[in-house]
Protein backbone atom coordinates (compact mmCIF):
# COMPACT_ATOMS: atom_id res chain seq x y z
CA UNK A 1 0.00 0.00 0.00
CA UNK A 2 1.18 3.49 -0.80
CA UNK A 3 -0.02 6.96 0.14
CA UNK A 4 1.84 10.13 -0.80
CA UNK A 5 -0.49 12.69 0.81
CA UNK A 6 -1.24 13.85 4.32
CA UNK A 7 -3.24 12.34 7.17
CA UNK A 8 -5.96 9.79 6.42
CA UNK A 9 -9.08 9.00 8.40
CA UNK A 10 -8.68 6.59 11.28
CA UNK A 11 -9.53 3.10 10.05
CA UNK A 12 -12.52 1.21 11.50
CA UNK A 13 -11.71 -1.73 13.81
CA UNK A 14 -10.51 -4.76 11.87
CA UNK A 15 -12.69 -7.86 11.92
CA UNK A 16 -11.29 -10.81 13.89
CA UNK A 17 -9.60 -13.41 11.69
CA UNK A 18 -7.52 -16.54 12.21
CA UNK A 19 -4.52 -14.85 10.61
CA UNK A 20 -1.44 -12.78 11.24
CA UNK A 21 -0.63 -9.51 9.49
CA UNK A 22 3.00 -8.97 8.46
CA UNK A 23 3.95 -5.48 7.27
CA UNK A 24 7.32 -4.34 5.92
CA UNK A 25 8.07 -0.69 5.21
CA UNK A 26 9.49 0.04 1.75
CA UNK A 27 10.39 3.59 2.80
CA UNK A 28 10.48 5.64 5.99
CA UNK A 29 7.05 6.02 7.62
CA UNK A 30 7.29 9.14 9.80
CA UNK A 31 4.21 8.98 11.99
CA UNK A 32 1.06 6.99 12.80
CA UNK A 33 -1.00 5.78 15.74
CA UNK A 34 -2.13 2.20 16.34
CA UNK A 35 -4.94 0.92 18.59
CA UNK A 36 -5.49 -2.64 19.78
CA UNK A 37 -8.93 -3.45 21.15
CA UNK A 38 -9.54 0.29 21.52
CA UNK A 39 -6.32 0.98 23.46
CA UNK A 40 -3.50 3.07 21.99
CA UNK A 41 -0.47 0.75 21.76
CA UNK A 42 1.87 2.60 19.39
CA UNK A 43 2.55 6.19 18.44
CA UNK A 44 5.49 7.11 16.26
CA UNK A 45 7.20 6.11 13.03
CA UNK A 46 9.05 3.27 11.38
CA UNK A 47 12.20 3.35 9.29
CA UNK A 48 12.63 1.63 5.95
CA UNK A 49 12.92 -2.14 6.42
CA UNK A 50 10.93 -2.17 9.67
CA UNK A 51 8.68 -5.17 10.16
CA UNK A 52 5.57 -5.50 12.32
CA UNK A 53 3.51 -8.62 13.03
CA UNK A 54 -0.01 -8.32 14.42
CA UNK A 55 -2.40 -11.06 15.56
CA UNK A 56 -5.68 -10.50 13.73
CA UNK A 57 -7.69 -12.26 16.42
CA UNK A 58 -7.70 -8.78 17.99
CA UNK A 59 -9.41 -5.66 16.61
CA UNK A 60 -6.89 -3.14 15.26
CA UNK A 61 -7.24 0.47 14.16
CA UNK A 62 -4.63 2.66 12.52
CA UNK A 63 -4.43 6.39 11.96
CA UNK A 64 -1.96 7.18 9.17
CA UNK A 65 -0.65 10.71 9.74
CA UNK A 66 2.07 10.86 7.09
CA UNK A 67 2.98 9.37 3.68
CA UNK A 68 3.78 5.65 3.66
CA UNK A 69 4.80 2.85 1.30
CA UNK A 70 4.62 -0.72 2.51
CA UNK A 71 3.73 -4.28 1.60
CA UNK A 72 1.33 -6.24 3.78
CA UNK A 73 1.06 -10.00 3.96
CA UNK A 74 -2.06 -11.56 5.49
CA UNK A 75 -1.04 -15.08 6.46
CA UNK A 76 -3.85 -17.45 7.53
CA UNK A 77 -2.76 -19.56 10.48
CA UNK A 78 -4.12 -22.59 8.60
CA UNK A 79 -1.47 -21.94 5.92
CA UNK A 80 1.21 -21.58 8.59
CA UNK A 81 0.14 -24.86 10.20
CA UNK A 82 0.11 -26.61 6.81
CA UNK A 83 3.61 -25.32 6.10
CA UNK A 84 4.77 -26.51 9.54
CA UNK A 85 3.38 -30.00 8.98
CA UNK A 86 5.01 -30.18 5.55
CA UNK A 87 8.45 -29.50 7.03
CA UNK A 88 7.87 -31.85 9.94
CA UNK A 89 7.33 -29.18 12.62
CA UNK A 90 3.65 -29.53 13.56
CA UNK A 91 4.26 -27.68 16.85
CA UNK A 92 4.73 -24.41 14.93
CA UNK A 93 1.29 -22.82 15.21
CA UNK A 94 1.86 -19.06 15.55
CA UNK A 95 4.25 -16.16 15.07
CA UNK A 96 5.23 -13.91 17.95
CA UNK A 97 3.71 -10.40 17.68
CA UNK A 98 6.27 -7.74 16.79
CA UNK A 99 5.65 -4.01 17.19
CA UNK A 100 8.76 -2.86 15.34
CA UNK A 101 11.94 -4.66 14.23
CA UNK A 102 14.45 -4.13 11.48
CA UNK A 103 14.19 -7.10 9.11
CA UNK A 104 16.20 -6.76 5.87
CA UNK A 105 15.29 -10.31 4.77
CA UNK A 106 11.55 -9.64 4.67
CA UNK A 107 12.24 -6.28 3.02
CA UNK A 108 14.31 -7.98 0.32
CA UNK A 109 11.63 -10.60 -0.38
CA UNK A 110 8.97 -7.90 -0.56
CA UNK A 111 11.06 -5.86 -2.99
CA UNK A 112 11.53 -8.98 -5.14
CA UNK A 113 7.74 -9.16 -5.46
CA UNK A 114 7.30 -5.59 -6.69
CA UNK A 115 7.65 -6.32 -10.45
CA UNK A 116 5.02 -9.08 -10.13
CA UNK A 117 2.67 -6.72 -8.29
CA UNK A 118 3.17 -4.00 -10.89
CA UNK A 119 2.71 -6.40 -13.85
CA UNK A 120 0.66 -9.35 -12.53
CA UNK A 121 0.02 -10.62 -16.06
CA UNK A 122 3.75 -11.41 -16.29
CA UNK A 123 4.08 -12.92 -12.81
CA UNK A 124 5.52 -16.43 -12.72
CA UNK A 125 3.58 -18.79 -10.38
CA UNK A 126 6.84 -20.69 -9.86
CA UNK A 127 8.68 -17.54 -8.76
CA UNK A 128 5.82 -16.40 -6.52
CA UNK A 129 5.64 -19.78 -4.81
CA UNK A 130 9.39 -19.74 -4.18
CA UNK A 131 9.18 -16.29 -2.60
CA UNK A 132 6.24 -17.32 -0.40
CA UNK A 133 8.12 -20.41 0.79
CA UNK A 134 11.21 -18.32 1.51
CA UNK A 135 9.11 -15.81 3.45
CA UNK A 136 7.32 -18.48 5.50
CA UNK A 137 10.64 -20.16 6.30
CA UNK A 138 12.23 -16.88 7.41
CA UNK A 139 9.23 -15.83 9.53
CA UNK A 140 8.96 -19.28 11.11
CA UNK A 141 12.65 -19.33 12.03
CA UNK A 142 12.83 -15.71 13.22
CA UNK A 143 9.46 -15.23 14.91
CA UNK A 144 8.08 -18.75 15.35
CA UNK A 145 10.95 -20.52 17.06
CA UNK A 146 11.66 -22.88 14.16
CA UNK A 147 15.32 -24.00 14.32
CA UNK A 148 17.38 -23.09 11.27
CA UNK A 149 18.02 -26.00 8.93
CA UNK A 150 21.29 -27.79 9.49
CA UNK A 151 23.98 -26.76 7.04
CA UNK A 152 24.95 -29.49 4.67
CA UNK A 153 25.41 -30.34 1.01
CA UNK A 154 22.27 -32.15 -0.10
CA UNK A 155 22.17 -32.29 -3.88
CA UNK A 156 19.73 -34.02 -6.20
CA UNK A 157 20.50 -37.57 -7.26
CA UNK A 158 21.25 -38.07 -10.95
CA UNK A 159 17.75 -39.39 -11.67
CA UNK A 160 16.23 -36.43 -9.84
CA UNK A 161 18.31 -33.98 -11.87
CA UNK A 162 17.11 -35.64 -15.07
CA UNK A 163 13.49 -35.70 -13.87
CA UNK A 164 13.60 -32.06 -12.77
CA UNK A 165 15.11 -30.69 -15.98
CA UNK A 166 12.80 -32.80 -18.17
CA UNK A 167 9.81 -31.50 -16.18
CA UNK A 168 10.95 -27.88 -16.54
CA UNK A 169 11.54 -28.20 -20.28
CA UNK A 170 8.17 -29.93 -20.76
CA UNK A 171 6.46 -27.07 -18.89
CA UNK A 172 8.28 -24.28 -20.68
CA UNK A 173 4.99 -22.58 -21.61
CA UNK A 174 2.68 -24.27 -19.08
CA UNK A 175 2.12 -22.99 -15.53
CA UNK A 176 3.02 -25.37 -12.70
CA UNK A 177 3.78 -25.25 -8.99
CA UNK A 178 6.90 -26.03 -6.99
CA UNK A 179 4.89 -28.77 -5.29
CA UNK A 180 4.31 -30.53 -8.63
CA UNK A 181 7.99 -30.26 -9.57
CA UNK A 182 9.11 -31.48 -6.14
CA UNK A 183 6.63 -34.38 -6.25
CA UNK A 184 8.07 -35.49 -9.59
CA UNK A 185 11.40 -35.83 -7.78
CA UNK A 186 9.94 -37.46 -4.66
CA UNK A 187 10.78 -34.57 -2.32
CA UNK A 188 9.01 -31.95 -0.21
CA UNK A 189 8.93 -28.40 -1.59
CA UNK A 190 11.46 -26.92 0.84
CA UNK A 191 13.87 -29.85 0.55
CA UNK A 192 13.59 -29.81 -3.23
CA UNK A 193 14.28 -26.07 -3.63
CA UNK A 194 17.40 -26.28 -1.45
CA UNK A 195 18.66 -29.44 -3.16
CA UNK A 196 17.97 -27.97 -6.62
CA UNK A 197 19.89 -24.79 -5.78
CA UNK A 198 22.80 -26.77 -4.32
CA UNK A 199 22.87 -28.87 -7.50
CA UNK A 200 22.44 -26.22 -10.22
CA UNK A 201 23.58 -23.12 -8.27
CA UNK A 202 20.32 -21.35 -9.12
CA UNK A 203 16.64 -21.64 -8.22
CA UNK A 204 14.18 -23.54 -10.45
CA UNK A 205 12.75 -20.17 -11.54
CA UNK A 206 16.20 -18.87 -12.53
CA UNK A 207 17.01 -22.15 -14.34
CA UNK A 208 13.75 -21.94 -16.29
CA UNK A 209 14.33 -18.27 -17.18
CA UNK A 210 17.84 -19.06 -18.43
CA UNK A 211 16.50 -21.97 -20.49
CA UNK A 212 13.76 -19.76 -21.98
CA UNK A 213 16.40 -17.24 -23.03
CA UNK A 214 18.56 -19.98 -24.56
CA UNK A 215 15.58 -21.33 -26.48
CA UNK A 216 14.63 -17.81 -27.58
CA UNK A 217 18.12 -17.19 -28.97
CA UNK A 218 17.91 -20.46 -30.92
CA UNK A 219 14.57 -19.48 -32.44
CA UNK A 220 15.77 -15.95 -33.23
CA UNK A 221 18.22 -17.55 -35.66
CA UNK A 222 15.21 -18.82 -37.65
CA UNK A 223 12.46 -16.89 -39.44
CA UNK A 224 9.96 -17.41 -36.61
CA UNK A 225 8.21 -14.11 -35.70
CA UNK A 226 9.33 -12.68 -32.37
CA UNK A 227 5.77 -12.63 -31.01
CA UNK A 228 5.49 -16.34 -31.73
CA UNK A 229 8.87 -17.02 -30.11
CA UNK A 230 7.65 -15.29 -26.95
CA UNK A 231 4.66 -17.66 -26.72
CA UNK A 232 6.73 -20.77 -27.50
CA UNK A 233 9.23 -19.86 -24.78
CA UNK A 234 6.63 -19.25 -22.11
CA UNK A 235 6.67 -15.45 -21.88
CA UNK A 236 3.31 -13.74 -21.39
CA UNK A 237 3.77 -11.71 -24.58
CA UNK A 238 6.41 -10.09 -26.80
CA UNK A 239 6.91 -7.08 -24.51
CA UNK A 240 7.54 -9.38 -21.54
CA UNK A 241 10.13 -11.33 -23.51
CA UNK A 242 11.74 -8.09 -24.68
CA UNK A 243 12.16 -6.84 -21.10
CA UNK A 244 13.68 -10.11 -19.85
CA UNK A 245 15.83 -10.62 -22.96
CA UNK A 246 17.13 -7.05 -22.94
CA UNK A 247 17.95 -7.23 -19.24
CA UNK A 248 20.01 -10.38 -19.76
CA UNK A 249 21.59 -9.69 -23.17
CA UNK A 250 21.82 -5.91 -23.31
CA UNK A 251 19.98 -5.97 -26.65
CA UNK A 252 16.33 -6.36 -27.61
CA UNK A 253 15.40 -9.60 -29.44
CA UNK A 254 15.08 -7.67 -32.70
CA UNK A 255 18.50 -6.03 -32.26
CA UNK A 256 20.08 -9.37 -31.33
CA UNK A 257 18.57 -11.02 -34.43
CA UNK A 258 19.76 -8.23 -36.74
CA UNK A 259 23.24 -8.33 -35.22
CA UNK A 260 23.51 -12.08 -35.88
CA UNK A 261 22.40 -11.62 -39.49
CA UNK A 262 24.82 -8.79 -40.20
N, C-alpha and C positions, 0 to 999 in steps of 0.2 A: 504494500500500500504506500501511496505517496501523496503528500499534500504540501504545496509550496506557498500557501497563504498564511493567514493569521489564525487566531483561535477558532476552534470548532465548538459546536454545542456538545455538552456532556452527553455521553452515550447512555442509552437506557440499560438497566441491569441485564447482563447476559443470562440466557436460559441454561439451567443445569444440563450438563452432558457428561457422558462417561468418556471423557477425553482430556488431553492436556494440550495447552496452547504454547507453542514455542515461537518466540519472536527474536529475530536478529536485526540489528540496526545497520543499514547500508551506508548511513551517514550520521553525523552528529545530530542528536535530538535534544535541543536545548531545555525544554521544559514541558512537563505534564503532571497531572494528578491522577492517582489511581485509588479506587475504592474497592474493598472486598466486603461483601455482605453489609454494605452501607457505611463501613468504617474506613476513613482515609488511612491507607497503608504506605503510600509513596508519594513524594512530592519532590520533583527535581528533574534532572535530565540524564541522558545516556550518551556515551561516546560511540563512535563508529565501532562496530564489532561486538557491541554489548548484547548479551543474550539474556532473556527472561523466560521462565517456565511457570505457567499458572495452571492450577488444577481447576478444570471447568465444572467440577461438582458444585463449586461456589458461584455466587452471583458477583460479577465484576462490572465496574463502570470506569470509564476513562474520560478525562477531559484534556484533549490535545490543545496546548496553548502556544504552539510554535510549529514551524514546518517540520516534516518528518519524511523518512523514506526507509521502509523496512519490508521484510518478508516474513509472513506468518504461516506457520505449519500447525494445522489442527490434526493431532494424532489420536485416533480412537484407541482406548486402552485395549480393546479387542485385538487391534492390529499389533500392538506392542506385545500382548500375551502370545499371539500366534507366532510372531518373530522369535520370542523367547523359547517357545516349544521347539521351533525349527532348529535352533542352535543348541538345543539340549539344556536350556536354563529355565525350566518352567517356573522357578521361584521369582523370576523377574516380572513384577506385576505393575510397577509404577515408576515414575521419575520424581526425584526430589524437587519441590518447588524452588525456584531461583528468582530473586528479585532483580539482581543485576550482577553479571559476571562477564568479563572479557573472554570471548570464545572465538579465536581466529579460524578454527576448523569449521564450525557451523557457518561462519561468515563466508568462507571460501566455497563451501558447498552451495550456499544460497546464490552466490555470485555466478557459479557455474550454471545455475538454472536460468539465469536472466535471459539468454538468447532464446531458450525454449518458451519462456513466458511471453516474450515479445513477438515471437513467430511460432505459435503453437502448431501451425500446419506443417512445420518442418521438424517438429520435435520427434526425436527417436525414442520409442517406448523402451528399447534396450538401455539407452543412456539414462533415461529418467528412472528406470528401475534400479540401475546401479547406484545412482545418486541417493535414492531413498534408502537403499540397503546400507550405504556408507553412513548416512545420517543416523539411521536407527542404531547402528553399531556404535557410533561415537556417543550418542546420547545415552545409550544403555551402559556403556563403560564409564562415562564421566559423571552421569547423574542418576544411574540406576544400580550402581554397585556391581556391574558385570565385570569380572576380571578380564584384563586384556589377553588376547590369544597368545599362546606361547609362540616364541619366535622359532622358526624352523623352515627348512627348505622342503616344501611339499609340492612337487610338480606333478603334472598329469602323466599318466602312463602313456605309452606309445599308442595304444588303441584308443585312449581317450582323446589324445591330440588329433588323431585321424578323424574320430567321430565328431569332435567339436568343429574342426575346420570344414568338414563335409557339410555339417549342419548349417554353418554360417554361409557358405557358398550357395547352398540350396535355398537359403532364405534371403538372398541378396535383395530382393524387391518385395519380400513378404514380411509383415510385422510378426514378431515373436517375443516371448518373455525370457528373462534369465532363467526362470524356473524350468521352462521347456528345454533350454539348452543344457542346463545342469542335469536334468533328468536323463537326457540322452547319454550323458557320461556317467550316470549312476552316482551323482553327488548332490549334496545340498547346495542351495544358492551361494551362501557365504563361502563354503569350502571351495566350490567350483571357481568363483571369481578370484580368490587368492591363488589357487593352484594354476589357473589360466595365466594370471599376471606373472607368477613366478616362472612359468614355462616360456611364454612368448614376450615377456617384458613389456606388456601393454594390456589394457583391458579388452574384453570382447568388443566393446563399442569402438575402441580405437583400431583394433585389428580389422573390423568390418569396414570402417571408414577408409583405412589404407587400401584394403582390397578393392573397394568401390572405385577409388582413384586410379588404381592400377588397371582395372577393367575399363574405366573410362578412357584412359590414355590409349589402350589397345584399340578401342572402337573409334577413337578420333583419327586413327591412321587409315580408317576405311571411309566410305562415302555416307555412312549412316548420319542422318541429321542429329544435331546436338540435342534437340528436344527429345528425340527418341532415345538417345544414349542416356539421358538423365533418368528416364523411366526404367530402362533396362538395368541400370546400376543402382536403383533403389532410392534415388533422390526424389523429393516431393514434386519438383518441377525444374525447368532449365535454370531459373534464377537461383534456386537453392544449390544446384550443382555448381553454378558459376561462382557463388560465394565460397563454397568449400574448396573447389579446385584452385581458385585464385589465391586463397589463403595458404594453400600448401605449395603451389607451384610458382607463385609470383606472376602468373599470366592467366588470362581468361582462357576457357576451352577454345574459343575461336582463335585467339592469338597463338596459343600453343599449336593448334592444327596448322595455321598458316606458316608458322616458323618451321615446322617439320617438313612442309612441302616446298619451302624456298630452296 
